[in-house]
Amino acid sequence: MIEVQDLKKEFDGTKVLKGISTTFDSGKVNLVIGQSGSGKTVFLKSLLNVYEPTSGHILFDGRDIMQMSRDEKQELRSEIGTIFQGGALFDSLTVEENITFPLDMFTNLTYREKKRRAFEVMGSVKLDGATKKLPAEISGGMQKRVAIGRAIVNNPKYLFCDEPNSGLDPYTSNVIDDLLMEITEQYKTTTIVNTHDMNSVMTIGQKILYLKDGLKEWEGDKNTVMRAGNKNLIDFVYSSELFKELREYLLKADKSSI
Ligand SMILES: Nc1ncnc2c1ncn2[C@@H]1O[C@H](COP(=O)(O)OP(=O)(O)OP(=O)(O)O)[C@@H](O)[C@H]1O
């Protein structure tokens, strides 16, 4: 579980995060949504202390990253998996080597143990058939799965993903969403995902945090988002005609069942 208390971040006096408080449960996929520029990436990077917050508290299962020494932060980082845009794979390493990389870097496992763990993870992300391929030889969706595999190989307690579906077709996006859900439930990770993908919102949004201009405008889940009364949220989520019609249909169905 990650608890965020009154998180603020400014850059040279410009307030980007203006005091956000929320809780992200473990074993759940938590989505952060909002217009471009609303502060989603700064929020994620502040939670990770990539950007040092201006003020506030961020508690990782009760441990406040704002109060931690450098060594304690280092220790915490070993419990965190990240999938960031531009967090490119190593082009000259095979799928298996990419996934094994964090084990080489951060563990003292034996060769055999690393091999076993890497194969377990490649099974989880459904890459068993591509272990010896180079990133250039596999599709964008498979590359995303390698990135997910690399992020989970150390059994992280916390998983952060920035736009995991960007650049993927709808089918492959669903595959990635299903995978994030499976991993989160199987390993009980606290998973936080920044997304623009409304399909993800409707399917894996076990918690949804909607940011607007650096503030929490609304929070709920995929069931409550459909019936939410917040005008800004509705305008944002239902800017697609298809979703707008779906919402109207559901609200009518609600009324006719009363
Ligand atoms: N390193 C930085 N220094 C100064 N300002 C920044 C920095 N990073 C982001 N900002 C500003 O913070 C605001 C929020 O940016 P952020 O990248 O978090 O938005 P976002 O919601 O993730 O957008 P998008 O959906 O387009 O990725 C923007 O106005 C941006 O210019």
The ligand as a Gaussian input file, in Angstrom:
#p B3LYP/6-31G(d) Opt

LIG

0 1
 N       11.210000      18.886000     -15.090000
 C       10.279000      19.836000     -15.177000
 N       10.566000      21.126000     -14.951000
 C        9.621000      22.091000     -15.032000
 N        8.322000      21.842000     -15.330000
 C        7.972000      20.582000     -15.551000
 C        8.921000      19.510000     -15.496000
 N        8.274000      18.341000     -15.771000
 C        6.989000      18.697000     -16.007000
 N        6.818000      20.020000     -15.860000
 C        5.538000      20.743000     -16.047000
 O        4.576000      20.138000     -15.200000
 C        3.299000      20.094000     -15.842000
 C        2.755000      18.681000     -15.796000
 O        3.555000      17.853000     -16.621000
 P        3.378000      16.280000     -16.693000
 O        4.434000      15.771000     -17.617000
 O        3.342000      15.707000     -15.337000
 O        1.947000      16.146000     -17.373000
 P        1.182000      14.827000     -17.784000
 O       -0.154000      14.885000     -17.147000
 O        2.023000      13.631000     -17.503000
 O        1.045000      15.037000     -19.359000
 P        1.041000      13.963000     -20.542000
 O       -0.264000      13.230000     -20.421000
 O        1.081000      14.812000     -21.770000
 O        2.238000      13.080000     -20.399000
 C        3.502000      20.639000     -17.246000
 O        3.076000      21.978000     -17.280000
 C        4.996000      20.562000     -17.453000
 O        5.450000      21.573000     -18.298000

